[in-house]
């Protein structure tokens, strides 16, 4: 078994975020965007990450059975396996996003990644694969951010060029997840910020920074991405309307720190608070006390790994099996700490088969070698399919995803949807309300032409 020594993603934690972490002393678990570990118990042994404790401390809500039932009823789709197995386990205002969906009101998806290597690992693929599922189910626009600037600032050994080169390669990886090019805009921070199309985005960054002058700039940058007015080429320039468009952010729970601050600033700036849905971390191959890390190659399976590399890594992964075959048959395997079993929970679609494997392994009927073989085969297939898609992602396809442009969904451009919403709002005004309002007020409120105003008053008179 490999040891479980923690290797942080980044060497330091900015002071502005220190007070928001889950760490109170050296023995408690640490959950920040820069460091994730389950902590140390009183005897000095590493302990697994406690997600119930995170929910209680961060103040988010558990995704319960009732919310999953509502999700399925509203969308007509069976919840993703990551929802069914509580791997996406926590949320902020997912119920309000379902309200919008049921009413036909617009919202968009937003997720991202900090490019720390030239290839994503399978842990990085989890939020992106789930986001693709949400894009397919909700049929909404998606914005994806690659934070090469932040990665450079917090990685002393990386140059700006390295971080940008990683971002370019990661864009190709992200595209290979299978996103719809007509509904998806991807941007690399260092390229987009200086572009002509970034003026509205940069204005929102400045507005956020002014309200929190001592906060880190990357918090304002990640927050601005969640507001629809940052994207006039997607949502238009009717600011009052666009400001009411919601946003759903699928992300790992360590990113919640950023977006709590974003949500705090939304209402004073007259924006809608973004909703969040949080995933657990795919554990390190070393054990359940930390997550897979791009800065620790032995902890991760990369999307560029060969079948032999995957087999070897899973063969060496931390096991919940007993020390001898006799003990294993007597006591059974410990799925709560077994990394190959964790891989099956993330990547095996069949719930019945997963339960059968769990029962067989915990009873001692299935041995460690067999469960590792099953996990290896499954992950090899997942990576192989990804690599087949990756090969056909050309520079031209990449450039189109990166090009600022209008996005489409539900067979219509977004501006048409906004117009339908505006028309519905106008029609909902009661005749008594219309006569109590000044005509000029109506014109200003709904940007009506004289002809539209006359028509509206005539309909109210009827």
PyMOL commands that set and color helices and strands:
alter all, ss='L'
color gray80, all
select helices_A, chain A and resi 15-18+51-58+65-75+81-84+94-103+122-138+148-153+160-175+189-192+196-211+217-224+228-230+232-235+239-242+253-266+297-299+307-315+325-331+339-347+351-363+368-391+395-402+414-427+431-436+439-446+450-461
alter helices_A, ss='H'
color red, helices_A
select strands_A, chain A and resi 30-32+35-37+61-62+88-92+107-113+142-146+184-188+246-252+275-279+283-284+287-291+408-409+412-413
alter strands_A, ss='S'
color yellow, strands_A
deselect
rebuild
show_as cartoon
